[in-house]
Amino acid sequence: MTRRTDWPDPWEPARPTRHARASDGDREDDPAAEESGAVHPGPGAVGAPAHEEHGRGARRRGRPRAHQDSGSPSSSRAEKGEPPGDPAERARGICLRLLTGTPRTRKQLADALRKREIPDEVAEEVLSRFEDVGLINDGAFADAWVESRHHGRGLARRALAQELRTKGVDATLIEEAVSQLDSDQEESTARELVARKLRATRGLDRDKRLRRLAGMLARKGYSEGLALRVVRQALEQEGEDTDEWGYPQE
């Protein structure tokens, strides 16, 4: 009986298949391919990083990267809290957000809508509706502004009118608002301002004190004539109440 000689020896390691030899040869015999990364282990190969395979597979399937949408108009509006879509809805959302906690004039809101590229006709319609329901009231805004800035900062009528003009308030409404302050009240406030600053100027010569205190009133909107009169009277009164060294007389 003829003995077969082609049986595999059980003690000899199995030879790799042709497919395995080809892939092994590609990895081992082609240094350029290894350096360029052109040849990679298959999905089931030992040593293939799972995160690398998933990342490349995602890119091959056309999954968009996160940074590609970061500059889109819709995402930037969402970050600002603006509703997407309808321009009128966006305009209403912008106005409501700006009015929260702080009164605004119609011009201030119109400028904000224009900056956010709301069409002019849409902005006009929304702003008019806000005026109808009382959410925008330039007259009330001007009255409150005069009350707050006069008593809080000591501003005169001229300075208050200038501030309201920069905020887009109508000239008629400005006139009505500043007329709350009469000449007597304005002069009384000027005297209070000088009295608070007078002590800090002691030690300077009289002319320098006069210029410094009158300049302070002028910056707050008081006329030159009123400022000089109030300061001179304050200095004269101080001289009567103190001795030659500036100490209070008994």
VEXRO-368487 format. One record per residue: x, y negated, z negated of N, C-alpha, C, O in turn. Coordinates in steps of 0.05 Angstrom, whole numbers, padded with zeros to 5 digits, always signed. Layout:
BEGIN
XYZXYZXYZXYZ
...
***
This chain:
BEGIN
+00017+00023+00000+00000+00000+00000+00018-00024+00000+00037-00026-00015
+00010-00043+00017+00027-00067+00020+00020-00087-00002-00004-00093-00007
+00040-00097-00016+00035-00116-00038+00034-00144-00026+00050-00153-00010
+00013-00159-00035+00010-00187-00026+00030-00205-00041+00034-00203-00065
+00041-00222-00026+00062-00240-00037+00052-00269-00039+00066-00287-00048
+00027-00274-00029+00017-00302-00030+00000-00308-00054-00012-00330-00055
-00002-00290-00074-00017-00296-00098-00002-00317-00114+00022-00316-00116
-00016-00337-00125-00002-00357-00141+00008-00345-00166-00005-00329-00179
+00032-00354-00174+00044-00344-00198+00030-00359-00222+00030-00383-00222
+00018-00344-00241+00004-00358-00263+00022-00374-00280+00012-00392-00294
+00048-00370-00280+00067-00385-00297+00078-00410-00283+00092-00426-00295
+00072-00412-00257+00082-00435-00242+00061-00458-00242+00038-00452-00236
+00069-00483-00248+00049-00505-00248+00035-00508-00221+00048-00504-00200
+00010-00514-00223-00006-00516-00198+00005-00540-00182+00011-00561-00193
+00006-00535-00156+00015-00557-00139-00008-00577-00135-00031-00570-00133
+00000-00602-00133-00022-00622-00129-00034-00619-00101-00021-00610-00082
-00059-00627-00100-00073-00625-00074-00061-00646-00055-00045-00663-00063
-00069-00643-00030-00058-00662-00010-00067-00690-00016-00051-00709-00013
-00093-00693-00025-00103-00720-00031-00087-00732-00055-00080-00756-00054
-00082-00716-00075-00068-00726-00098-00039-00733-00091-00029-00754-00100
-00026-00716-00073+00001-00722-00065+00002-00748-00050+00021-00764-00054
-00018-00753-00033-00017-00777-00017-00020-00802-00035-00006-00821-00031
-00038-00801-00054-00042-00824-00071-00019-00829-00089-00011-00851-00094
-00007-00806-00099+00017-00809-00116+00040-00820-00101+00055-00837-00110
+00042-00811-00076+00064-00821-00059+00062-00850-00054+00081-00865-00053
+00036-00859-00050+00032-00888-00045+00041-00904-00069+00053-00926-00065
+00036-00894-00093+00043-00910-00116+00072-00909-00122+00084-00929-00130
+00085-00886-00118+00112-00882-00126+00132-00891-00105+00154-00900-00111
+00124-00888-00079+00144-00892-00058+00142-00919-00045+00157-00926-00027
+00122-00936-00054+00119-00962-00040+00122-00984-00061+00102-00994-00072
+00147-00992-00067+00151-01013-00088+00137-01039-00080+00127-01052-00098
+00136-01046-00055+00123-01071-00047+00094-01071-00054+00083-01092-00063
+00081-01048-00051+00053-01047-00057+00049-01050-00087+00029-01063-00095
+00067-01038-00103+00064-01040-00132+00067-01069-00141+00052-01079-00158
+00087-01083-00130+00093-01111-00138+00070-01129-00130+00063-01148-00145
+00058-01125-00106+00037-01143-00097+00011-01136-00110-00008-01152-00109
+00008-01112-00122-00017-01104-00134-00037-01094-00114-00061-01093-00120
-00027-01087-00090-00046-01078-00069-00057-01051-00075-00079-01045-00066
-00042-01034-00090-00051-01007-00095-00057-01006-00125-00041-01013-00142
-00081-00996-00132-00091-00995-00159-00101-00967-00164-00111-00953-00146
-00100-00958-00189-00112-00932-00196-00142-00933-00191-00155-00954-00193
-00153-00911-00184-00182-00909-00180-00197-00913-00205-00185-00914-00227
-00224-00914-00204-00240-00918-00228-00236-00897-00248-00237-00902-00272
-00230-00872-00240-00228-00851-00259-00199-00844-00267-00194-00826-00282
-00180-00860-00256-00152-00853-00261-00145-00860-00289-00155-00879-00301
-00126-00844-00300-00116-00849-00327-00099-00874-00327-00082-00878-00309
-00104-00892-00347-00088-00916-00349-00099-00940-00334-00088-00961-00336
-00122-00937-00320-00134-00960-00307-00149-00977-00327-00167-00966-00340
-00142-01002-00332-00155-01019-00352-00184-01023-00345-00191-01031-00323
-00201-01017-00364-00230-01018-00359-00239-01047-00353-00255-01051-00335
-00228-01066-00369-00237-01094-00365-00229-01105-00338-00243-01121-00326
-00205-01095-00328-00196-01104-00302-00214-01093-00280-00221-01108-00261
-00222-01068-00283-00239-01056-00262-00266-01070-00262-00277-01076-00240
-00278-01076-00286-00303-01089-00286-00302-01117-00275-00319-01126-00260
-00280-01132-00282-00277-01159-00272-00275-01160-00242-00287-01177-00229
-00258-01141-00231-00255-01141-00202-00280-01132-00188-00288-01142-00166
-00294-01113-00200-00318-01103-00188-00339-01125-00187-00354-01128-00168
-00340-01142-00209-00359-01164-00210-00353-01184-00188-00371-01195-00176
-00327-01190-00184-00320-01209-00163-00326-01198-00136-00335-01212-00118
-00322-01171-00132-00328-01159-00106-00358-01161-00100-00366-01164-00077
-00374-01158-00122-00403-01159-00117-00414-01187-00114-00438-01191-00110
-00396-01207-00115-00404-01234-00110-00416-01248-00134-00431-01267-00130
-00410-01238-00158-00421-01252-00182-00409-01279-00185-00385-01282-00184
-00425-01301-00187-00414-01328-00189-00399-01332-00215-00407-01321-00235
-00378-01348-00214-00363-01355-00238-00378-01377-00253-00393-01392-00241
-00373-01377-00280-00388-01396-00297-00382-01425-00290-00399-01442-00290
-00356-01430-00283-00348-01458-00279-00359-01469-00253-00357-01494-00249
-00370-01452-00235-00379-01462-00210-00405-01479-00213-00409-01496-00196
-00421-01475-00235-00446-01490-00237-00443-01513-00257-00462-01528-00261
-00419-01517-00269-00416-01536-00291-00422-01564-00282-00430-01581-00298
-00417-01571-00257-00421-01599-00248-00447-01604-00234-00450-01625-00223
-00466-01585-00235-00491-01589-00221-00508-01610-00234-00507-01612-00259
-00523-01626-00219-00540-01647-00231-00560-01636-00251-00565-01649-00271
-00571-01612-00245-00591-01601-00264-00579-01595-00291-00592-01599-00311
-00554-01584-00291-00542-01577-00316-00535-01602-00332-00538-01602-00356
-00525-01623-00318-00519-01648-00333-00544-01661-00344-00543-01672-00366
-00566-01659-00330-00591-01670-00340-00600-01654-00364-00611-01666-00383
-00596-01628-00363-00604-01611-00386-00588-01618-00411-00599-01618-00433
-00562-01623-00407-00545-01631-00429-00554-01657-00442-00552-01660-00466
-00565-01675-00426-00574-01701-00437-00602-01699-00448-00612-01719-00459
-00615-01676-00445-00642-01673-00456-00663-01684-00437-00686-01688-00445
-00657-01688-00411-00676-01698-00392-00691-01675-00379-00678-01655-00372
-00717-01677-00376-00732-01656-00362-00725-01655-00333-00723-01676-00320
-00722-01631-00322-00715-01629-00293-00739-01632-00276-00762-01633-00286
-00734-01634-00250-00757-01634-00231-00768-01661-00225-00754-01678-00215
-00794-01665-00231-00809-01688-00223-00795-01714-00234-00790-01716-00258
-00790-01734-00216-00777-01758-00225-00793-01773-00246-00782-01785-00264
-00819-01773-00244-00836-01787-00264-00833-01774-00291-00832-01788-00311
-00832-01747-00292-00828-01733-00317-00801-01740-00329-00798-01744-00353
-00781-01741-00312-00754-01748-00321-00754-01777-00332-00742-01782-00353
-00767-01795-00318-00768-01823-00327-00781-01826-00354-00772-01840-00371
-00804-01811-00357-00818-01813-00383-00800-01802-00406-00799-01813-00427
-00786-01780-00400-00769-01768-00420-00746-01787-00428-00739-01789-00451
-00734-01800-00408-00712-01818-00413-00722-01842-00430-00709-01849-00450
-00745-01853-00423-00755-01876-00438-00762-01869-00467-00756-01883-00486
-00775-01846-00470-00783-01838-00498-00758-01834-00515-00758-01841-00538
-00737-01822-00503-00713-01817-00518-00700-01843-00526-00690-01846-00549
-00699-01863-00508-00686-01888-00514-00702-01905-00534-00691-01920-00549
-00729-01901-00534-00746-01917-00552-00747-01905-00580-00756-01918-00599
-00737-01881-00583-00738-01868-00610-00720-01882-00630-00696-01882-00627
-00732-01895-00649-00718-01909-00670-00708-01936-00664-00700-01951-00682
-00708-01945-00638-00697-01971-00630-00715-01983-00609-00718-01972-00587
-00727-02006-00614-00743-02020-00594-00726-02028-00570-00702-02035-00574
-00737-02028-00547-00722-02036-00522-00740-02055-00506-00765-02052-00507
-00728-02072-00491-00743-02089-00472-00748-02073-00446-00735-02052-00441
-00766-02084-00430-00772-02070-00405-00747-02070-00387-00741-02050-00374
-00732-02092-00387-00708-02093-00370-00687-02073-00379-00674-02060-00362
-00683-02069-00405-00664-02049-00415-00672-02021-00405-00654-02006-00397
-00697-02015-00407-00706-01988-00398-00704-01986-00367-00696-01965-00357
-00710-02007-00353-00708-02006-00324-00679-02002-00315-00673-01987-00297
-00660-02015-00329-00632-02011-00323-00623-01983-00328-00608-01971-00313
-00633-01971-00350-00626-01943-00356-00637-01924-00335-00623-01905-00328
-00661-01928-00326-00673-01911-00305-00658-01914-00279-00653-01894-00265
-00650-01938-00272-00635-01942-00247-00608-01928-00249-00599-01917-00229
-00596-01929-00272-00570-01916-00275-00572-01886-00272-00553-01873-00263
-00595-01875-00279-00600-01846-00276-00613-01838-00250-00623-01816-00247
-00613-01858-00231-00622-01853-00204-00651-01846-00202-00659-01830-00185
-00668-01858-00219-00697-01855-00216-00706-01875-00195-00698-01898-00196
-00722-01866-00175-00731-01885-00154-00745-01909-00166-00759-01907-00187
-00741-01932-00154-00752-01957-00165-00783-01956-00168-00794-01966-00188
-00796-01945-00148-00826-01945-00150-00835-01927-00172-00855-01933-00185
-00821-01905-00177-00829-01887-00199-00823-01901-00226-00840-01900-00244
-00800-01915-00228-00794-01929-00252-00814-01951-00259-00822-01954-00282
-00822-01966-00238-00842-01987-00243-00869-01976-00253-00881-01987-00271
-00877-01954-00242-00902-01941-00250-00900-01932-00279-00919-01936-00295
-00879-01919-00286-00876-01908-00314-00873-01931-00334-00886-01930-00355
-00858-01952-00327-00854-01974-00346-00880-01989-00350-00886-01998-00372
-00896-01993-00329-00922-02006-00331-00941-01990-00349-00956-02002-00365
-00940-01964-00346-00957-01947-00363-00948-01950-00393-00965-01950-00411
-00922-01951-00397-00913-01954-00425-00921-01981-00436-00927-01983-00460
-00922-02002-00420-00931-02028-00429-00961-02027-00436-00970-02039-00455
-00976-02013-00419-01005-02011-00424-01012-01998-00451-01031-02007-00464
-00996-01978-00459-01002-01964-00484-00987-01976-00507-00989-01966-00530
-00972-01998-00503-00959-02012-00525-00931-02001-00532-00920-02011-00552
-00920-01983-00517-00893-01973-00523-00872-01993-00515-00849-01992-00526
-00878-02010-00496-00860-02032-00489-00875-02058-00494-00897-02062-00484
-00863-02076-00510-00876-02101-00517-00853-02122-00521-00842-02124-00543
-00847-02136-00499-00825-02155-00501-00830-02178-00520-00811-02188-00532
-00855-02186-00523-00862-02207-00542-00857-02199-00571-00844-02214-00586
-00866-02175-00578-00861-02165-00605-00831-02161-00610-00820-02166-00631
-00817-02152-00589-00788-02148-00591-00774-02174-00597-00757-02176-00615
-00782-02196-00582-00769-02222-00586-00775-02233-00614-00757-02244-00627
-00799-02230-00624-00806-02239-00651-00789-02225-00672-00778-02238-00690
-00787-02199-00670-00772-02183-00689-00742-02190-00688-00729-02190-00708
-00733-02195-00664-00704-02201-00660-00697-02228-00674-00677-02230-00687
-00714-02248-00670-00709-02274-00682-00710-02271-00712-00692-02282-00726
-00730-02258-00723-00732-02254-00752-00707-02240-00764-00696-02249-00784
-00699-02219-00751-00677-02203-00761-00650-02218-00759-00634-02218-00778
-00645-02229-00736-00618-02241-00731-00615-02268-00745-00592-02276-00751
-00637-02282-00749-00634-02308-00763-00629-02303-00793-00611-02315-00804
-00644-02285-00805-00641-02281-00834-00616-02263-00839-00604-02265-00861
-00610-02245-00821-00587-02227-00826-00561-02239-00818-00541-02234-00832
-00559-02254-00796-00534-02265-00786-00533-02295-00788-00512-02307-00783
-00555-02308-00794-00556-02337-00795-00555-02351-00768-00546-02374-00766
-00563-02337-00747-00562-02349-00720-00583-02371-00716-00605-02369-00726
-00575-02392-00702-00593-02414-00696-00610-02407-00671-00605-02387-00658
-00629-02425-00665-00647-02420-00643-00632-02417-00616-00639-02401-00600
-00612-02433-00612-00597-02432-00587-00584-02405-00582-00585-02394-00561
-00571-02395-00603-00558-02369-00601-00578-02346-00597-00573-02328-00582
-00600-02348-00611-00621-02328-00609-00633-02327-00581-00637-02306-00570
-00637-02351-00570-00648-02352-00543-00629-02339-00522-00638-02325-00504
-00603-02345-00526-00583-02333-00508-00583-02303-00509-00581-02290-00489
-00584-02292-00533-00584-02263-00536-00609-02251-00523-00607-02230-00510
-00632-02263-00527-00656-02252-00515-00656-02254-00484-00666-02236-00471
-00643-02274-00474-00641-02276-00444-00624-02253-00433-00631-02242-00412
-00603-02246-00447-00586-02224-00437-00601-02197-00438-00593-02179-00424
-00621-02195-00454-00637-02171-00456-00661-02171-00437-00677-02152-00437
-00663-02192-00421-00683-02192-00400-00711-02201-00409-00731-02196-00395
-00713-02215-00432-00739-02224-00442-00747-02249-00426-00730-02266-00420
-00772-02251-00420-00782-02274-00404-00778-02300-00420-00780-02300-00444
-00773-02322-00405-00768-02348-00418-00791-02357-00435-00787-02369-00456
-00815-02352-00426-00839-02360-00442-00839-02346-00469-00845-02358-00490
-00834-02320-00468-00834-02304-00493-00811-02313-00512-00814-02313-00536
-00788-02320-00500-00766-02330-00516-00773-02355-00530-00768-02359-00554
-00786-02374-00516-00793-02399-00528-00813-02395-00551-00811-02408-00571
-00832-02377-00547-00851-02372-00568-00838-02359-00593-00845-02365-00615
-00818-02342-00588-00805-02329-00610-00787-02348-00626-00788-02348-00651
-00771-02364-00613-00753-02382-00628-00767-02405-00641-00757-02418-00659
-00792-02411-00631-00807-02432-00644-00816-02426-00672-00826-02443-00686
-00812-02400-00680-00818-02393-00708-00800-02408-00727-00807-02413-00750
-00776-02416-00717-00757-02430-00734-00760-02460-00728-00756-02469-00706
-00766-02475-00749-00767-02504-00745-00740-02516-00754-00722-02502-00763
-00737-02542-00750-00712-02556-00755-00704-02554-00784-00680-02551-00791
-00724-02556-00802-00717-02555-00831-00707-02528-00839-00687-02526-00854
-00719-02507-00829-00709-02480-00836-00682-02475-00824-00665-02463-00838
-00677-02485-00800-00651-02481-00788-00629-02496-00804-00607-02485-00808
-00635-02520-00812-00615-02535-00828-00610-02522-00855-00588-02522-00865
-00631-02512-00867-00628-02498-00893-00610-02474-00891-00593-02469-00908
-00614-02459-00869-00596-02436-00865-00567-02444-00860-00549-02431-00870
-00563-02466-00845-00536-02476-00841-00523-02484-00867-00499-02478-00871
-00537-02496-00886-00526-02504-00911-00518-02479-00927-00497-02479-00941
-00534-02458-00926-00528-02434-00940-00502-02421-00929-00485-02411-00944
-00499-02422-00903-00475-02410-00891-00450-02426-00899-00429-02413-00906
-00451-02452-00900-00428-02468-00908-00422-02464-00937-00399-02462-00945
-00442-02462-00954-00438-02458-00982-00423-02432-00987-00406-02430-01006
-00429-02411-00972-00415-02385-00975-00386-02386-00966-00369-02372-00977
-00380-02402-00946-00353-02403-00935-00336-02425-00947-00312-02425-00944
-00348-02443-00962-00334-02467-00971-00311-02459-00990-00289-02470-00987
-00315-02441-01008-00295-02434-01028-00270-02422-01014-00248-02427-01023
-00274-02407-00992-00251-02394-00979-00233-02414-00965-00210-02408-00958
-00243-02439-00961-00226-02459-00947-00212-02478-00967-00196-02495-00958
-00215-02474-00992-00202-02491-01011-00172-02487-01009-00162-02465-01005
-00157-02509-01012-00128-02508-01009-00120-02519-00982-00096-02526-00978
-00138-02521-00963-00132-02534-00937-00139-02564-00939-00154-02572-00956
-00127-02579-00920-00133-02608-00920-00162-02612-00910-00173-02594-00897
-00173-02635-00916-00201-02639-00911-00209-02636-00881-00229-02624-00875
-00193-02648-00864-00199-02646-00835-00199-02617-00825-00216-02610-00809
-00180-02602-00835-00179-02574-00826-00203-02558-00836-00214-02542-00822
-00212-02564-00861-00235-02551-00872-00260-02559-00855-00277-02543-00849
-00261-02584-00849-00284-02594-00833-00286-02580-00806-00307-02571-00798
-00263-02578-00792-00263-02565-00766-00270-02535-00768-00285-02524-00752
-00259-02522-00788-00264-02493-00791-00293-02487-00797-00305-02469-00785
-00305-02502-00815-00333-02497-00823-00352-02505-00801-00372-02492-00796
-00346-02528-00788-00364-02536-00766-00362-02517-00742-00381-02512-00729
-00338-02506-00737-00334-02486-00716-00350-02461-00721-00361-02448-00703
-00351-02453-00747-00366-02429-00754-00396-02433-00748-00409-02415-00737
-00406-02456-00754-00435-02462-00748-00439-02463-00718-00460-02454-00708
-00420-02475-00703-00424-02477-00674-00425-02450-00661-00440-02446-00642
-00409-02431-00670-00409-02404-00659-00436-02390-00664-00443-02371-00650
-00450-02398-00684-00476-02386-00690-00499-02401-00677-00522-02396-00681
-00492-02421-00660-00512-02434-00644-00523-02461-00655-00542-02472-00644
-00511-02471-00676-00520-02497-00687-00507-02520-00670-00485-02517-00661
-00522-02541-00668-00512-02564-00652-00489-02577-00667-00486-02575-00691
-00473-02592-00652-00449-02605-00663-00457-02625-00684-00445-02627-00705
-00478-02641-00678-00486-02661-00697-00496-02650-00723-00488-02659-00745
-00512-02629-00722-00522-02616-00747-00498-02604-00762-00497-02606-00787
-00480-02591-00748-00458-02577-00761-00441-02597-00776-00434-02592-00799
-00433-02619-00763-00416-02639-00776-00430-02652-00800-00417-02656-00821
-00455-02658-00797-00469-02670-00819-00471-02652-00844-00466-02661-00866
-00477-02627-00839-00480-02608-00861-00453-02603-00875-00452-02602-00899
-00432-02600-00859-00405-02595-00871-00395-02620-00887-00385-02616-00909
-00398-02644-00876-00390-02668-00890-00404-02671-00917-00392-02677-00937
-00430-02665-00916-00445-02668-00941-00436-02647-00961-00435-02653-00985
-00430-02623-00952-00420-02602-00970-00393-02609-00982-00389-02605-01006
-00375-02621-00966-00349-02628-00977-00351-02652-00996-00338-02652-01017
-00369-02671-00990-00373-02693-01008-00385-02683-01035-00376-02692-01056
-00404-02666-01033-00416-02655-01057-00395-02639-01074-00395-02641-01098
-00378-02625-01060-00357-02610-01074-00338-02629-01088-00330-02623-01111
-00331-02652-01075-00313-02671-01088-00325-02684-01112-00311-02690-01131
-00351-02688-01112-00365-02699-01135-00366-02680-01159-00366-02688-01182
-00367-02654-01152-00370-02633-01172-00344-02623-01183-00343-02607-01202
-00321-02631-01171-00294-02621-01179-00276-02644-01184-00280-02666-01175
-00254-02639-01199-00234-02659-01203-00215-02660-01180-00219-02646-01160
-00193-02675-01183-00174-02679-01161-00159-02653-01154-00149-02651-01132
-00159-02634-01172-00145-02608-01167-00165-02587-01157-00157-02564-01153
-00190-02594-01154-00210-02575-01144-00224-02558-01165-00239-02540-01159
-00220-02565-01191-00233-02550-01213-00260-02563-01219-00262-02588-01218
-00280-02547-01226-00306-02558-01233-00303-02578-01257-00290-02572-01276
-00317-02601-01254-00318-02620-01276-00338-02612-01297-00358-02599-01291
-00332-02619-01321-00350-02612-01343-00374-02632-01344-00391-02629-01362
***
